[in-house]
Amino acid sequence: MSVTTSTFKHVSYLWNEATAASMAGDEVALLIYRSNLLGADLRLTNYGGGNTSCKVISKDPLTGKETEVMWIKGSGGDIGTLKKSGLAALYVERLRSLTNVYRGIEFEDEMVELFNHCIFDLSSKAPSIDTPLHGFLPFKHIDHLHPDAAIAIAAAKDGKRITQELFNGSIGWVEWQRPGFDLGLKLKQCLDENPGIKGIMLGSHGLFTWGDTAYGSYINTLEVIERCAEFIESKTKKEAIFGGAKLQSLKKEDRLKQAALLAPVLRGFCSSHTRMVGHFTDDDRVLQFINSKDLDRLAPLGTSCPDHFLRTKISPLVVELAQDADLSNEKALKEQLAAPFEAYRKMYADYYNACKHPNSPAMRDPNPVVILYPGVGMFTFAKDKQTARVAAEFYTNAINVMRGAEAISSYTSLPRQEAFNIEYWLLEEAKLQRMPKPKALSGRIALVTGSAGGIGKAIAQKFADEGACVIINDNDAQRLEGAKEEFQKKYGKDVFSTVVLDVTSEQDITNAYTTSALAFGGVDIVVNCAGLSISKPIEEHTEKDWDLLYDVLVKGQFFVTQAGVNIMRKQDLGGDVLNIVSKNGLVSGPNNAGYGSAKAAQLHLSRLNAAELGKDNIRVNVVNPDAVISDSKIWEGAWAEGRAKAYGVKVEELPAFYAKRTLLNEIILPEDIANACFVFVGGLLNKSTGNVLNVDGGVAMAFVR
């Protein structure tokens, strides 16, 4: 039959003949193309999950003779975003000859080091633990994926029988075993005993499929997964999914409200060991599971696929709160959640102590990764946003697996000892130890007002560069859209979120912090940077001018801080408030009564807040810029003209004028202010509050006396 996008209902057929034709003869390029297509469909495999390979004949650079080389996704890669630099290349003959030195499954881990003796391309990626699983199979192209539909069968109580009957023996079966050299030998044995099969199901784990060409492997993979999905759908009775509904979800608006109120409190509990970043989803598949009668039975079982388990921990924490509970009482809420969190930590410690080996790594963070709130949604917490988001994706896939397995049989998870052996595998520990040291602001969440341009954008970029998640905002929607495009291109979707914010609007302030809570779990750093300037002689100042300056600069700073402090207290993690004030808060100048007095009010308000918030470990500090003209809306139009008039110079002469009056003769840039802000929050000044840092090139009149 002719294969088209309409051929498949449960998987995405994405192959483009013209694109593939442009790679004809380059099997490695076709491997990358096939991998990216498979990785683009989360029903087929998760981020970082699965593996793909191809075998080609190449000239040995040492002997000049033709030799078989296997290109395979390297350690820690992701097939959806795979590039050639992410592949490992190995001599197939050398890899297979390692059977001569293999000492048995007790010495499994020592084989990983020996993979390095098989490397063909010395600039390629380090080989992964899956390398022998592909190497011992003879096929030119191989796909190893973690499809929801296939794992549902693999994790079913009688999955082996179902596989045999569903595929009439054309798909083999290998019982659960931790990935490694011995599992590679088991795959070869399965093929030898079942010649002509087109794939192998790994119990509780995933699927191996193959083909003589990249396209042949791609189609075979899709057809096998499609068949699994069709079978599950035919057995699924919608009214009986997960035993049927136990309760109904709140309306979307109410779900988000509850989630935003709860997220900072959960984040505080989950950060008792390491500061975490959160993610929230109320995906329909999640709601169906958490609202079901079978939730209490299935949730404690945990996941089956080792990739799912590594990302989501032994099991989730189910929050026993009424879906419409009043979550505004912070003290009562924390008291209600303290016991289940303590019980979870004890459960995890008991699991560790019962399963540990003499050489096991020390127990890791005992807090949950996945938290389920029936009627509302799922929270996940991890060291950064991407990891938290991916954990949510993995648990959603695990839900799909449980749903399918329950429809065709009954779901079985990994035994706890096997789960432990994966989680605390020495090779996994070594991989964790090789990870880069966290950046200074990793795990921190910052809201910088007025961050679509000028000083605010520079601060947000600096914080993002140093590992923080940032909420980009502005009262100018068009300007905000431009900043969004810029941040998306530079950082990707997991570093920032955007929201329109007019700091004079109570509703906008509430929306901004709701965005931060839902996107990242809360807030740690509040930077009050939004501002405007009006320069007029005293006789020309109007009440409207005065009110606007004080509403934005003083009231805006106060109410943005007030709302941020409310979230920081829920988290109980301390925090930072940085106020971008001005040299004018200390220096008297002409034509500046409204702006200068508002800046003075901002400065003293900062001191007052610092005095009050120390008990919460919330630091409040000030950065005083001067004459930051680059990319600043303040310097557009009347303000620049007013200052130029006041000093008797032309507008275009202002940067040089301001530089010449400083002790250092320097023009001040937005990046200079961003660096000063980082000084306060980067970790070296954690015992500093109520301070003022001038970044003005040196203006003697602005020295703090």
TARALIN-V27345 format. One record per backbone hydrogen bond with DSSP energy under -0.5 kcal/mol. NH is the residue of the N-H (numbers start at 1). CO is the residue of the C=O. E is the energy in kcal/mol with one decimal. If there is no record, write none. Layout:
nh = [NH/NH]
co = [CO/CO]
e = [E/E]
//
This chain:
nh = [7/8/13/14/17/20/21/22/23/24/26/27/30/31/32/33/34/35/36/37/38/39/40/40/41/42/44/45/49/51/53/54/55/56/58/58/60/60/64/67/69/70/71/71/72/72/73/74/75/77/81/82/86/87/88/90/91/92/95/96/97/98/98/99/100/101/102/107/108/110/111/112/113/114/115/115/116/116/117/118/119/120/121/122/124/125/131/133/134/134/135/136/137/141/142/143/144/145/145/146/148/151/152/153/154/155/156/157/159/162/163/164/165/166/167/168/169/170/172/174/184/185/186/187/188/189/190/191/192/193/194/197/198/199/200/201/202/203/203/204/205/206/207/208/209/210/211/217/218/219/220/221/222/223/224/225/226/227/228/229/230/231/232/233/234/235/235/236/236/237/238/240/241/243/244/246/247/250/255/256/257/258/259/260/261/262/263/264/265/266/267/268/269/270/271/272/277/278/279/280/281/287/288/289/290/291/292/293/294/295/297/298/299/301/302/302/309/310/311/312/313/316/317/318/319/319/320/321/325/327/330/333/334/335/336/337/338/339/340/341/342/343/344/345/346/347/348/349/350/351/352/353/354/355/356/360/370/371/372/373/374/376/377/378/379/380/381/382/388/389/390/391/392/393/394/395/396/397/398/399/400/401/402/403/404/405/406/407/408/409/412/414/419/420/421/422/423/424/425/429/430/431/432/433/434/435/441/442/443/444/446/447/448/448/449/449/451/451/452/453/456/457/458/459/460/461/462/463/464/465/466/467/468/469/470/471/472/472/473/474/477/480/481/482/483/484/485/486/487/488/489/490/491/492/492/495/497/499/501/503/505/506/509/510/511/512/513/514/515/516/517/518/519/520/521/521/522/524/525/526/527/527/528/528/529/536/536/540/541/546/547/548/549/550/551/552/553/554/554/555/556/558/559/560/561/562/563/564/565/566/567/568/569/570/571/572/573/575/576/577/578/579/580/580/581/581/583/585/586/587/592/595/596/597/598/599/600/601/602/603/604/605/606/607/608/609/610/611/612/613/614/616/617/618/619/619/621/622/623/624/625/626/629/632/633/635/636/639/641/642/643/644/645/646/647/648/648/649/653/654/657/658/659/660/661/662/663/664/672/673/674/675/676/677/678/679/680/681/682/686/688/690/693/694/695/700/702/703/705]
co = [4/5/11/12/15/16/17/18/20/21/23/25/26/27/28/29/30/31/32/33/34/35/36/37/38/40/41/41/46/144/142/71/140/69/56/67/58/65/60/58/56/90/54/69/70/88/52/86/126/74/78/79/83/84/72/70/118/68/91/92/93/94/95/96/97/98/98/104/105/107/108/109/109/110/111/112/112/113/114/115/116/89/89/120/121/87/128/130/130/131/131/132/134/211/53/209/51/143/207/44/43/147/148/149/150/151/153/410/156/158/159/160/161/162/163/164/164/167/199/201/180/181/182/183/184/185/186/187/188/189/190/194/170/170/208/172/206/174/201/154/202/202/145/200/143/198/141/213/214/215/216/217/218/219/220/221/222/223/224/225/226/227/228/229/230/231/232/232/233/235/236/237/238/240/241/291/291/375/251/252/253/254/255/256/257/258/259/260/262/262/263/264/265/266/267/269/382/520/380/518/378/283/284/285/286/287/289/244/242/292/294/294/295/298/298/299/305/306/307/308/309/299/370/316/317/372/318/319/322/325/328/329/330/331/332/333/334/335/336/337/338/339/340/341/342/343/344/345/346/347/348/349/350/351/352/357/312/379/317/377/372/373/373/281/371/279/369/277/384/385/386/387/388/389/390/391/392/393/394/395/396/397/398/399/400/401/402/403/404/405/155/303/415/416/417/418/419/420/422/425/426/427/428/429/430/432/466/439/467/441/469/525/446/471/447/527/448/473/473/450/453/453/454/455/456/457/458/459/460/461/462/464/463/444/495/446/470/497/448/499/475/476/477/478/479/480/481/482/483/484/485/486/487/487/488/492/470/472/474/501/502/504/505/506/507/508/509/510/511/512/513/514/515/516/516/517/516/445/445/576/447/525/526/578/527/534/591/537/537/542/543/544/545/546/547/548/549/549/550/550/551/554/555/556/557/558/559/560/561/562/563/564/565/566/567/568/568/617/524/619/526/621/528/578/579/623/625/582/583/583/589/534/592/593/594/595/596/597/598/599/600/601/602/603/604/605/606/607/608/609/610/613/614/613/575/617/577/691/579/693/623/695/627/629/631/632/633/636/637/638/639/640/641/642/643/644/645/644/650/651/653/654/655/656/657/659/698/697/669/669/670/671/672/673/674/675/676/677/678/683/685/620/622/692/624/698/699/700/703]
e = [-1.5/-0.6/-0.6/-0.8/-0.6/-2.6/-2.7/-1.5/-1.6/-1.5/-2.6/-0.8/-2.0/-2.0/-2.3/-2.4/-2.9/-2.6/-2.5/-2.0/-2.4/-2.8/-0.9/-0.5/-1.2/-0.7/-2.3/-1.2/-2.0/-3.3/-2.2/-2.2/-2.1/-2.9/-0.6/-3.0/-0.5/-3.4/-2.8/-3.2/-3.3/-2.8/-3.0/-0.5/-0.5/-2.6/-1.8/-3.1/-3.0/-1.6/-0.9/-0.6/-2.0/-1.9/-3.6/-2.4/-3.3/-2.2/-2.0/-2.5/-1.7/-0.6/-1.2/-1.5/-2.1/-1.4/-0.9/-2.2/-1.4/-0.8/-1.6/-1.1/-0.5/-0.8/-1.0/-0.8/-0.5/-1.1/-1.4/-2.0/-0.9/-2.8/-0.9/-0.8/-2.0/-2.8/-1.6/-0.8/-1.1/-0.8/-2.3/-1.9/-1.0/-1.9/-1.9/-3.1/-3.4/-0.5/-1.9/-0.8/-1.8/-2.8/-2.1/-1.1/-2.6/-2.8/-1.1/-2.3/-1.8/-2.1/-2.6/-2.2/-2.5/-2.9/-2.0/-0.6/-1.1/-2.2/-2.9/-2.5/-1.7/-1.7/-1.9/-2.1/-1.9/-2.2/-2.4/-2.2/-2.8/-2.2/-1.0/-1.6/-2.9/-0.6/-2.4/-2.9/-2.7/-3.0/-0.6/-1.1/-2.2/-1.3/-2.4/-2.7/-2.5/-0.8/-2.1/-2.4/-2.2/-2.8/-2.2/-2.5/-2.3/-2.8/-2.2/-2.2/-2.8/-2.0/-2.0/-2.5/-2.6/-2.1/-2.2/-2.6/-2.2/-1.0/-0.7/-0.7/-0.8/-0.5/-0.7/-2.3/-1.1/-2.2/-2.2/-3.3/-1.6/-2.3/-2.7/-2.3/-1.7/-2.5/-2.7/-2.4/-1.8/-2.1/-2.8/-0.6/-0.5/-2.4/-2.8/-2.0/-1.9/-2.9/-1.3/-1.3/-3.3/-3.9/-1.7/-0.8/-2.2/-2.5/-2.4/-1.4/-2.8/-1.8/-1.5/-2.4/-1.9/-0.8/-0.6/-2.8/-2.7/-1.3/-0.6/-1.2/-2.4/-2.6/-1.1/-1.4/-2.1/-0.6/-2.6/-0.5/-0.6/-3.2/-0.5/-1.6/-2.2/-0.9/-1.4/-2.4/-2.4/-2.1/-2.0/-1.8/-1.7/-0.7/-0.5/-1.9/-2.3/-2.6/-2.1/-2.5/-2.1/-2.6/-2.6/-2.3/-2.8/-2.4/-2.5/-2.8/-2.3/-1.5/-2.0/-1.8/-0.5/-3.1/-2.8/-2.8/-0.6/-2.5/-2.1/-2.8/-3.0/-2.3/-1.9/-2.3/-2.0/-3.1/-2.9/-2.0/-1.7/-2.0/-2.7/-2.5/-2.1/-2.1/-2.3/-2.3/-2.1/-2.3/-2.6/-2.8/-2.4/-2.9/-2.5/-1.3/-1.7/-2.2/-2.2/-1.6/-2.6/-2.7/-2.4/-1.4/-2.8/-3.2/-1.2/-2.5/-2.3/-1.8/-2.3/-2.3/-1.3/-1.0/-2.9/-1.7/-0.6/-2.1/-3.0/-2.8/-0.6/-1.2/-0.6/-2.5/-0.7/-1.4/-0.6/-0.6/-0.6/-1.4/-1.9/-2.4/-2.4/-2.6/-2.3/-2.7/-2.4/-2.8/-1.4/-1.8/-2.5/-2.5/-2.5/-2.4/-0.7/-2.9/-0.5/-0.8/-0.7/-2.4/-2.0/-1.7/-1.9/-2.5/-2.0/-1.9/-2.8/-2.6/-2.1/-1.9/-3.3/-0.9/-1.1/-1.0/-1.8/-1.8/-1.9/-0.6/-2.5/-0.6/-2.1/-2.3/-2.6/-2.4/-2.0/-2.1/-2.5/-1.9/-2.4/-2.6/-2.5/-2.5/-0.9/-0.9/-1.0/-3.2/-2.4/-2.6/-2.8/-0.5/-0.6/-2.7/-1.1/-0.6/-0.5/-1.6/-1.0/-2.4/-2.9/-2.3/-2.4/-2.2/-2.8/-2.3/-2.5/-0.5/-1.0/-2.9/-1.3/-2.4/-2.9/-2.3/-2.0/-2.9/-2.1/-2.0/-3.0/-1.7/-1.3/-2.4/-2.6/-1.3/-1.9/-2.1/-0.9/-1.7/-2.6/-2.9/-3.1/-2.4/-2.5/-0.6/-1.0/-1.9/-2.1/-1.7/-2.0/-1.6/-0.5/-0.6/-2.4/-1.7/-1.9/-2.3/-2.0/-2.0/-2.3/-2.3/-2.3/-2.6/-1.8/-1.4/-2.4/-2.6/-2.4/-2.2/-1.5/-2.5/-0.9/-1.4/-2.0/-1.9/-2.6/-0.6/-2.4/-2.6/-2.1/-2.6/-0.8/-0.7/-1.1/-1.6/-0.5/-0.6/-1.6/-0.8/-1.9/-2.9/-2.7/-2.5/-2.3/-2.3/-1.8/-0.8/-0.6/-2.3/-1.2/-1.7/-2.4/-3.0/-2.1/-2.4/-1.2/-1.6/-2.9/-2.4/-1.1/-1.1/-2.1/-2.3/-1.6/-2.2/-2.2/-1.8/-1.2/-1.5/-2.3/-0.6/-1.7/-3.2/-2.4/-0.6/-3.0/-0.6/-2.2/-1.7/-0.5]
//
